[in-house]
């Protein structure tokens, strides 16, 4: 005999979703998401892969054709793994991300109309920026100035000069590296959008070690550090929910397996043992790649086998098209791995010992910062800490009282809120309301969403009176770029928004949840009011939350049902 849960399955009637109390609405959202077999339209997936192959890989191939002695496109073995090809891969990746074509583009990142931020914001004076030193003249402030726009334009221009040059060296490498470093102070968004923890660090290696053998050795250290720290960040209780979410959302995972990713579909939508085992194997595989590549450097056969495993690892991720995943980054990791360890095995990583400056630079960016960021995540971007796709990030939920959303229109920006964008593509307001109501599944289905069960009822008296805005989505619309970095959408952005929009007390509340430190037990959170600042702090023990369902039940559900305070 079927239970009510087994018979009460999606699709749900639109009015039932919209009239349900918050706790039940979250349950509807999670079950709707879990029931999907092909959640992303094939046209969207094809458009993304055209972008990856034609725009990213094809653009790189075009600029490599500008190299001196180019043998012709039909001879990739003679040009694809030359040193100039690698140099231009780094320059193109920087240009591509800075322009806005990378990980923050398209509907899978809630960018619909327009599908891009990037240069549409960074070239426009008056858009909101986040400075590392907001009080410092010229480099500070909360709005982009002509100086900021000029700095960004100069960076793109120099990168393009390097891309079209027949040889890349000297100032074509140093100048963009210096310009990006300055923007790391004046505009944190641009520095992070460039994926500076990877591409900028590699660019400095190219500039500081002009001999091929030295910069190849230095870049080997960069690639190994990325694999190492990315793997370290996955040894947690959060990563299984990432695997569950990614595969259920992916186009290649068989439908029969998708339901086995949950403990018991549809009643218990926590990660199953299968999802846990897959997450452990994935983390272990990634962890082993750098050590094996370094250990077997003298063996072409063992190096080839390891590179084949590396290719399979990144292809598995890319093939599942996870929302927000920078497939271009996976492509570059594969290309770089083959170039550095396969095509150029001779330079050893230890060769950088002959350059004290470069050693100190790499120690700071590849060891000191990630170590600090993993143990003290509140102080560091998850990108700089290399905590990639681990399901353990800082995030924010912006709650805007209904009727107050128009104040956000006082900001200079190109993209609208998620509601404004959906209104332009969906047939009616009810469809928009349902889409927004169901969008909360993305946050609650991950273990990192459990602190919201405790924090949300303390944030507002009646959550039904507020419009839900995922911080990453709203932050992207305000800043022009966002890629999972909750620190871009926290107190500093709230203060910048408040200075320009002037919300009254209670009109805008933000729940800011910090990621779990390495070896730590808790996720800290705080609640801020746009006008009054931080009004409450708390912390959630994550191990205790592993037994809770994604949606509020029991006392957590009752906390949302209490009578609103007059």
C-alpha positions as CSV (number, residue, x, y, z in Angstrom):
1,X,0.0,0.0,0.0
2,X,1.5,3.3,-1.0
3,X,2.1,6.0,1.5
4,X,0.8,9.6,1.1
5,X,4.3,10.7,0.3
6,X,4.6,8.1,-2.5
7,X,1.3,9.2,-4.0
8,X,1.8,12.9,-3.5
9,X,4.3,13.5,-6.2
10,X,5.0,16.3,-8.7
11,X,3.9,18.0,-10.8
12,X,2.0,20.0,-8.3
13,X,-0.8,22.4,-9.1
14,X,0.5,26.0,-9.3
15,X,-2.0,27.3,-6.8
16,X,-1.3,24.6,-4.4
17,X,2.4,25.5,-4.4
18,X,1.7,29.2,-4.0
19,X,-0.9,28.8,-1.2
20,X,1.2,26.3,0.8
21,X,2.9,27.5,4.0
22,X,6.6,28.0,3.6
23,X,7.8,24.7,5.1
24,X,5.5,22.7,2.8
25,X,6.4,24.9,-0.2
26,X,10.1,24.0,0.3
27,X,9.1,20.3,0.4
28,X,7.3,20.8,-2.9
29,X,10.3,22.5,-4.4
30,X,12.7,19.7,-3.3
31,X,10.5,17.0,-4.6
32,X,9.9,18.7,-7.8
33,X,13.6,19.1,-8.4
34,X,14.3,15.5,-7.4
35,X,11.6,14.2,-9.7
36,X,13.2,15.8,-12.8
37,X,14.9,13.5,-15.3
38,X,15.9,16.1,-17.9
39,X,15.7,19.4,-16.0
40,X,17.6,21.5,-18.6
41,X,16.2,21.9,-22.1
42,X,18.4,20.3,-24.7
43,X,18.6,23.6,-26.6
44,X,20.2,25.2,-23.5
45,X,22.7,22.5,-23.1
46,X,23.6,22.6,-26.8
47,X,24.0,26.4,-26.6
48,X,26.4,26.0,-23.7
49,X,28.5,23.4,-25.5
50,X,28.7,25.6,-28.6
51,X,30.0,28.3,-26.3
52,X,32.6,26.0,-24.8
53,X,33.8,24.5,-28.1
54,X,33.3,27.3,-30.6
55,X,33.9,30.4,-28.5
56,X,36.4,29.2,-25.8
57,X,38.4,26.4,-27.6
58,X,37.8,27.9,-31.1
59,X,38.8,31.4,-29.9
60,X,42.0,30.0,-28.4
61,X,42.8,28.1,-31.6
62,X,42.3,31.2,-33.7
63,X,44.8,33.3,-31.6
64,X,47.3,30.4,-31.7
65,X,47.1,30.7,-35.5
66,X,48.7,34.1,-35.1
67,X,51.9,32.5,-33.8
68,X,55.1,32.7,-35.8
69,X,55.7,29.5,-37.8
70,X,52.1,28.3,-37.4
71,X,51.9,25.0,-39.4
72,X,48.2,25.2,-40.2
73,X,45.0,24.1,-38.4
74,X,45.2,20.6,-39.9
75,X,48.3,19.8,-38.0
76,X,47.3,20.2,-34.3
77,X,50.1,18.0,-33.1
78,X,52.5,20.6,-34.3
79,X,50.9,23.7,-32.7
80,X,48.5,22.8,-29.9
81,X,51.1,21.9,-27.3
82,X,53.8,24.5,-28.1
83,X,54.8,27.0,-25.5
84,X,53.1,29.8,-27.3
85,X,49.9,27.8,-27.4
86,X,50.0,27.5,-23.6
87,X,50.8,31.2,-23.1
88,X,47.9,32.2,-25.3
89,X,45.6,29.7,-23.4
90,X,46.3,31.7,-20.2
91,X,45.9,35.1,-21.9
92,X,42.6,33.9,-23.6
93,X,41.2,32.4,-20.4
94,X,41.8,35.7,-18.6
95,X,40.3,37.8,-21.4
96,X,37.3,35.4,-21.7
97,X,36.5,35.5,-18.0
98,X,37.1,39.2,-17.6
99,X,34.8,40.0,-20.6
100,X,32.0,38.0,-18.9
101,X,31.8,34.9,-21.2
102,X,32.8,32.4,-18.6
103,X,31.3,30.9,-15.5
104,X,28.9,33.8,-14.9
105,X,27.1,33.6,-18.2
106,X,23.8,32.2,-19.3
107,X,20.5,30.9,-17.9
108,X,22.2,28.2,-15.8
109,X,23.6,31.1,-13.8
110,X,20.3,33.0,-13.7
111,X,21.4,35.3,-16.5
112,X,18.6,35.3,-19.1
113,X,18.2,38.8,-20.5
114,X,20.9,39.8,-21.0
115,X,22.9,36.5,-20.8
116,X,26.1,38.3,-19.9
117,X,27.3,40.8,-17.3
118,X,31.0,41.3,-17.5
119,X,32.0,44.2,-19.7
120,X,28.4,45.5,-19.8
121,X,29.1,46.5,-16.1
122,X,32.8,46.9,-15.9
123,X,32.9,49.5,-18.8
124,X,30.0,51.5,-17.3
125,X,30.7,54.2,-14.8
126,X,28.3,54.3,-11.8
127,X,27.9,50.6,-11.5
128,X,28.5,49.1,-8.0
129,X,31.9,47.9,-7.1
130,X,33.6,46.4,-4.0
131,X,37.0,47.8,-3.2
132,X,39.5,46.1,-0.9
133,X,40.2,49.6,0.5
134,X,36.9,51.5,0.1
135,X,38.1,54.6,1.9
136,X,41.2,55.1,-0.2
137,X,40.9,57.9,-2.8
138,X,40.9,56.8,-6.5
139,X,41.0,53.0,-5.7
140,X,38.1,53.1,-3.2
141,X,34.4,54.1,-3.3
142,X,31.3,52.0,-4.1
143,X,30.7,53.1,-7.7
144,X,32.9,52.6,-10.7
145,X,34.6,55.8,-11.9
146,X,36.2,56.6,-15.2
147,X,39.5,55.5,-13.6
148,X,38.1,52.1,-12.8
149,X,36.6,51.7,-16.3
150,X,39.9,52.8,-17.9
151,X,41.9,50.3,-15.8
152,X,39.6,47.5,-16.9
153,X,39.7,48.6,-20.5
154,X,43.5,48.8,-20.5
155,X,43.7,45.3,-19.1
156,X,41.5,43.8,-21.9
157,X,43.4,45.8,-24.5
158,X,46.8,44.5,-23.4
159,X,45.5,41.0,-23.2
160,X,44.2,41.3,-26.7
161,X,47.6,42.6,-27.9
162,X,49.2,39.6,-26.4
163,X,46.7,37.3,-28.1
164,X,47.3,38.7,-31.6
165,X,51.0,39.0,-31.2
166,X,53.2,36.4,-33.0
167,X,55.3,36.1,-29.8
168,X,54.4,36.7,-26.2
169,X,57.0,37.9,-23.7
170,X,58.1,40.9,-21.6
171,X,55.6,43.7,-21.1
172,X,52.8,41.7,-22.8
173,X,52.9,39.4,-19.8
174,X,53.9,41.8,-17.0
175,X,51.6,44.7,-17.8
176,X,48.3,42.7,-17.6
177,X,49.6,41.0,-14.4
178,X,50.3,44.4,-12.8
179,X,47.0,45.9,-14.0
180,X,45.1,42.9,-12.5
181,X,46.9,43.3,-9.2
182,X,45.8,46.9,-9.0
183,X,42.2,45.9,-9.6
184,X,42.6,43.4,-6.8
185,X,42.6,46.4,-4.6
186,X,40.2,48.7,-6.5
187,X,37.6,46.1,-7.5
188,X,37.5,42.7,-5.9
189,X,34.8,41.6,-8.3
190,X,37.0,42.0,-11.3
191,X,40.0,40.3,-9.7
192,X,37.9,37.2,-8.8
193,X,36.1,37.2,-12.1
194,X,39.5,36.8,-13.8
195,X,39.9,33.5,-11.7
196,X,43.1,35.1,-10.5
197,X,43.9,32.3,-8.0
198,X,44.6,30.3,-11.1
199,X,45.0,32.3,-14.3
200,X,46.7,35.4,-12.8
201,X,49.1,33.3,-10.8
202,X,50.0,31.3,-13.9
203,X,50.4,34.6,-15.8
204,X,52.9,35.8,-13.2
205,X,54.8,32.5,-13.6
206,X,55.0,33.2,-17.3
207,X,56.3,36.7,-16.8
208,X,58.7,36.0,-13.9
209,X,60.4,33.0,-15.4
210,X,61.1,33.8,-19.1
211,X,62.9,30.5,-19.7
212,X,60.5,27.8,-20.9
213,X,61.8,25.2,-18.4
214,X,61.3,27.5,-15.4
215,X,57.8,28.7,-16.1
216,X,56.7,25.2,-17.1
217,X,58.0,23.9,-13.8
218,X,56.2,26.8,-12.0
219,X,52.9,26.1,-13.7
220,X,53.2,22.4,-12.8
221,X,53.2,23.6,-9.2
222,X,50.1,25.7,-9.9
223,X,48.2,22.8,-11.4
224,X,49.2,20.4,-8.6
225,X,48.1,22.9,-5.9
226,X,44.7,23.3,-7.5
227,X,44.1,19.6,-7.6
228,X,45.4,19.2,-4.1
229,X,43.3,21.9,-2.4
230,X,40.2,21.2,-4.5
231,X,40.4,17.6,-3.2
232,X,41.1,18.6,0.4
233,X,37.9,20.8,0.3
234,X,35.8,17.8,-0.7
235,X,36.6,15.6,2.3
236,X,33.6,16.8,4.2
237,X,29.9,15.9,4.8
238,X,28.8,18.4,2.2
239,X,30.2,16.9,-0.9
240,X,27.8,14.0,-1.2
241,X,24.9,16.4,-1.6
242,X,26.9,18.0,-4.5
243,X,27.2,14.7,-6.2
244,X,23.5,13.9,-5.6
245,X,22.5,17.3,-7.0
246,X,24.9,17.3,-9.9
247,X,24.0,13.9,-11.2
248,X,20.3,14.3,-10.8
249,X,20.6,17.5,-12.7
250,X,23.0,16.0,-15.4
251,X,22.0,14.9,-18.9
252,X,24.1,11.8,-18.9
253,X,23.2,10.1,-15.7
254,X,20.6,7.3,-16.4
255,X,17.1,8.0,-14.9
256,X,17.2,4.6,-13.0
257,X,20.3,5.7,-11.1
258,X,19.0,9.2,-10.3
259,X,16.5,8.0,-7.8
260,X,19.2,5.8,-6.2
261,X,21.1,9.0,-5.3
262,X,18.6,9.6,-2.5
263,X,18.2,7.7,0.8
264,X,14.5,7.0,-0.1
265,X,12.8,8.9,-2.9
266,X,10.6,10.8,-2.4
267,X,10.4,10.7,1.4
268,X,14.0,11.2,2.3
269,X,16.0,13.3,-0.2
270,X,19.3,13.2,1.6
271,X,22.3,11.7,-0.2
272,X,22.3,7.9,-0.4
273,X,25.2,5.6,0.3
274,X,25.8,5.5,-3.5
275,X,26.2,9.3,-3.5
276,X,28.5,9.2,-0.5
277,X,30.7,6.5,-2.0
278,X,30.9,8.4,-5.3
279,X,31.9,11.6,-3.5
280,X,34.6,9.8,-1.6
281,X,36.0,8.2,-4.8
282,X,35.9,11.5,-6.6
283,X,37.8,13.3,-3.9
284,X,40.3,10.5,-3.6
285,X,40.9,10.4,-7.4
286,X,41.5,14.2,-7.5
287,X,43.7,14.0,-4.4
288,X,45.9,11.3,-6.0
289,X,46.4,13.1,-9.4
290,X,49.1,15.6,-8.4
291,X,51.1,13.2,-6.2
292,X,51.2,10.5,-8.9
293,X,52.1,12.9,-11.7
294,X,55.0,14.2,-9.6
295,X,56.1,10.8,-8.5
296,X,56.1,9.1,-12.0
297,X,57.6,12.1,-13.9
298,X,60.2,9.8,-15.4
299,X,57.8,7.3,-16.8
300,X,55.9,8.2,-20.0
301,X,53.6,5.2,-19.6
302,X,52.6,5.9,-16.0
303,X,52.3,9.6,-16.7
304,X,50.0,8.8,-19.7
305,X,47.8,6.5,-17.5
306,X,47.5,9.2,-14.8
307,X,46.7,11.9,-17.4
308,X,44.0,9.5,-18.8
309,X,42.5,9.3,-15.3
310,X,42.7,13.1,-15.0
311,X,40.9,13.4,-18.3
312,X,38.1,11.1,-17.2
313,X,37.8,13.0,-13.9
314,X,37.3,16.4,-15.5
315,X,35.2,14.9,-18.4
316,X,32.8,13.4,-15.8
317,X,32.2,16.8,-14.2
318,X,31.9,18.6,-17.5
319,X,29.6,16.0,-19.1
320,X,27.1,16.4,-16.3
321,X,26.8,20.2,-17.0
322,X,26.3,21.2,-13.4
323,X,24.7,24.5,-12.9
324,X,27.2,27.3,-12.5
325,X,30.2,25.0,-13.2
326,X,32.9,26.6,-15.3
327,X,33.4,24.0,-18.0
328,X,36.0,26.2,-19.6
329,X,38.0,25.9,-16.4
330,X,37.8,22.1,-16.7
331,X,38.9,22.3,-20.3
332,X,41.9,24.4,-19.4
333,X,42.8,22.1,-16.5
334,X,42.9,19.1,-18.9
335,X,44.8,21.0,-21.6
336,X,47.3,22.3,-19.0
337,X,47.8,18.9,-17.4
338,X,48.5,17.3,-20.8
339,X,50.8,20.1,-21.9
340,X,52.8,20.4,-18.6
341,X,53.2,16.7,-17.7
342,X,52.7,14.9,-21.0
343,X,54.1,17.1,-23.7
344,X,56.8,18.7,-21.5
345,X,57.8,16.2,-18.9
346,X,61.5,17.3,-18.6
347,X,61.2,20.4,-16.4
348,X,60.8,19.3,-12.8
349,X,58.8,21.3,-10.3
350,X,61.9,21.5,-8.1
351,X,63.5,23.7,-10.7
352,X,61.8,26.8,-9.3
353,X,64.1,26.7,-6.3
354,X,66.6,28.7,-8.5
355,X,64.2,31.7,-8.3
356,X,63.6,32.8,-4.7
357,X,61.0,35.5,-5.7
358,X,58.9,33.0,-7.6
359,X,59.2,30.4,-4.8
360,X,58.0,33.0,-2.3
361,X,55.2,34.2,-4.6
362,X,53.9,30.6,-5.2
363,X,54.2,29.8,-1.5
364,X,52.0,32.7,-0.6
365,X,49.3,32.1,-3.2
366,X,49.3,28.3,-3.4
367,X,50.0,27.4,0.3
368,X,49.6,30.3,2.7
369,X,46.4,31.7,1.4
370,X,44.6,28.4,0.8
371,X,45.7,27.1,4.2
372,X,44.4,30.2,6.0
373,X,41.2,30.3,3.9
374,X,40.4,26.7,4.7
375,X,40.8,27.1,8.4
376,X,39.4,30.6,8.6
377,X,37.0,30.8,5.6
378,X,35.2,33.9,6.8
379,X,38.4,35.8,6.0
380,X,38.9,34.6,2.4
381,X,37.1,34.0,-0.8
382,X,36.5,30.3,-1.5
383,X,38.1,30.8,-4.9
384,X,41.4,32.0,-3.4
385,X,41.1,29.2,-0.9
386,X,40.6,26.8,-3.9
387,X,37.5,25.2,-2.2
388,X,36.0,24.3,-5.6
389,X,32.6,22.7,-6.0
390,X,32.8,21.1,-2.5
391,X,29.3,22.1,-1.4
392,X,30.7,24.1,1.5
393,X,30.6,27.8,0.6
394,X,29.5,31.1,2.2
395,X,26.1,32.2,0.9
396,X,23.4,34.7,1.5
397,X,19.6,34.9,1.3
398,X,18.3,38.4,0.6
399,X,14.7,38.9,1.8
400,X,13.0,42.1,0.4
401,X,9.7,43.0,1.8
402,X,7.0,42.9,-0.9
403,X,6.3,46.4,-2.2
404,X,9.9,47.5,-1.6
405,X,11.6,45.8,-4.5
406,X,11.5,49.0,-6.7
407,X,14.1,50.6,-4.5
408,X,16.6,48.2,-6.1
409,X,16.0,50.1,-9.4
410,X,17.9,53.0,-8.0
411,X,21.1,51.0,-8.6
412,X,23.0,51.4,-11.9
413,X,22.9,47.9,-13.4
414,X,22.2,46.1,-16.6
415,X,20.4,42.9,-15.4
416,X,17.1,42.9,-13.6
417,X,16.3,40.7,-10.6
418,X,15.4,37.1,-11.2
419,X,11.7,38.1,-11.2
420,X,12.2,40.9,-13.7
421,X,14.1,38.6,-16.0
422,X,11.6,35.8,-15.7
423,X,8.7,38.2,-16.4
424,X,10.2,38.8,-19.9
425,X,10.3,35.1,-20.8
426,X,7.5,33.3,-19.0
427,X,3.8,33.7,-20.1
428,X,2.2,35.1,-16.9
429,X,2.8,36.2,-13.4
430,X,1.7,32.9,-11.9
431,X,4.4,31.1,-13.8
432,X,7.0,33.5,-12.5
433,X,5.8,33.1,-8.9
434,X,6.0,29.3,-9.2
435,X,9.5,29.4,-10.7
436,X,10.7,31.6,-7.9
437,X,9.0,29.4,-5.3
438,X,10.6,26.3,-6.7
439,X,14.1,27.9,-7.1
440,X,14.7,27.5,-3.3
441,X,15.4,23.8,-3.9
442,X,18.9,24.6,-5.1
443,X,19.8,25.9,-1.6
444,X,17.9,23.5,0.6
445,X,18.9,20.3,-1.1
446,X,22.6,20.9,-0.2
447,X,23.7,20.2,3.4
448,X,25.0,23.7,3.7
449,X,21.4,24.9,3.5
450,X,20.5,23.4,6.8
451,X,21.5,26.5,8.9
452,X,18.6,28.3,7.2
453,X,16.3,26.1,9.2
454,X,17.5,27.9,12.3
455,X,18.4,31.3,10.9
456,X,15.4,32.2,8.6
457,X,12.7,32.3,11.4
458,X,14.9,34.7,13.3
459,X,15.4,37.0,10.3
460,X,11.8,38.1,9.7
461,X,8.5,37.7,11.5
462,X,6.5,36.6,8.5
463,X,8.5,35.2,5.6
464,X,5.4,35.2,3.4
465,X,5.7,39.0,3.3
466,X,9.1,38.9,1.7
467,X,10.5,38.1,-1.8
468,X,13.2,35.5,-1.7
469,X,16.5,36.4,-3.5
470,X,19.4,34.0,-3.7
471,X,22.4,36.2,-2.8
472,X,24.5,34.9,-5.7
473,X,21.8,35.7,-8.3
474,X,21.0,39.2,-6.9
475,X,24.7,39.9,-6.3
476,X,25.4,39.0,-9.9
477,X,22.7,41.4,-11.1
478,X,24.1,44.2,-9.0
479,X,27.9,43.6,-9.5
480,X,27.9,42.2,-13.0
481,X,29.5,38.9,-11.9
482,X,29.2,36.3,-9.3
483,X,30.3,32.7,-9.0
484,X,29.4,31.2,-5.7
485,X,31.3,33.7,-3.6
486,X,29.1,34.6,-0.7
487,X,31.6,37.2,0.5
488,X,30.7,39.3,-2.6
489,X,27.1,39.5,-1.4
490,X,27.6,40.1,2.3
491,X,27.9,43.1,4.6
492,X,30.0,45.2,2.2
493,X,27.6,44.9,-0.6
494,X,24.6,45.4,1.7
495,X,26.1,48.7,2.9
496,X,26.7,49.8,-0.7
497,X,23.2,48.9,-1.7
498,X,21.8,50.7,1.3
499,X,23.7,53.9,0.6
500,X,22.2,54.0,-2.9
501,X,18.7,52.6,-2.2
502,X,17.8,53.7,1.4
503,X,15.7,50.8,2.6
504,X,13.7,51.4,5.8
505,X,14.0,49.2,8.9
506,X,12.7,45.7,8.1
507,X,12.4,46.2,4.3
508,X,15.6,44.3,3.5
509,X,17.0,41.5,5.7
510,X,20.0,39.4,4.7
511,X,20.9,36.0,6.1
512,X,24.6,35.5,5.7
513,X,25.8,31.9,6.2
514,X,29.6,31.2,6.5
515,X,31.1,28.0,5.2
516,X,32.3,25.3,7.6
517,X,36.1,25.5,8.4
518,X,38.4,22.6,7.6
519,X,38.1,20.3,10.7
520,X,35.5,22.6,12.2
521,X,32.0,21.6,13.5
522,X,29.9,24.7,12.8
523,X,28.6,27.0,10.2
524,X,28.4,30.5,11.6
525,X,25.6,32.8,10.4
526,X,24.4,36.3,11.0
527,X,21.4,38.3,10.1
528,X,21.7,41.9,8.9
529,X,19.1,44.6,8.4
530,X,19.9,47.1,5.6
531,X,19.4,50.1,7.8
532,X,20.4,48.8,11.3
533,X,23.3,46.4,10.4
534,X,23.9,43.1,12.0
535,X,21.0,42.3,14.4
536,X,21.7,38.6,15.3
537,X,24.4,36.0,15.2
538,X,24.3,32.2,15.5
539,X,26.0,29.0,14.6
540,X,24.7,25.6,13.4
541,X,26.4,22.3,14.2
542,X,26.5,20.5,10.8
543,X,26.9,16.9,12.0
544,X,23.6,17.2,13.9
545,X,21.9,18.5,10.8
546,X,22.8,15.5,8.7
547,X,19.7,13.7,10.0
548,X,17.4,16.5,9.1
549,X,15.4,16.5,5.8
550,X,16.1,19.4,3.4
551,X,12.8,21.0,4.2
552,X,11.7,22.3,7.6
553,X,9.9,19.6,9.7
554,X,8.9,19.4,13.4
555,X,10.0,22.4,15.4
556,X,11.7,23.9,12.4
557,X,8.4,24.0,10.5
558,X,6.5,25.3,13.5
559,X,9.0,28.2,13.7
560,X,7.8,29.5,10.4
561,X,4.1,29.2,11.4
562,X,4.3,31.5,14.4
563,X,2.1,34.6,14.6
564,X,3.8,37.6,13.1
565,X,4.9,40.3,15.6
566,X,2.8,43.5,15.3
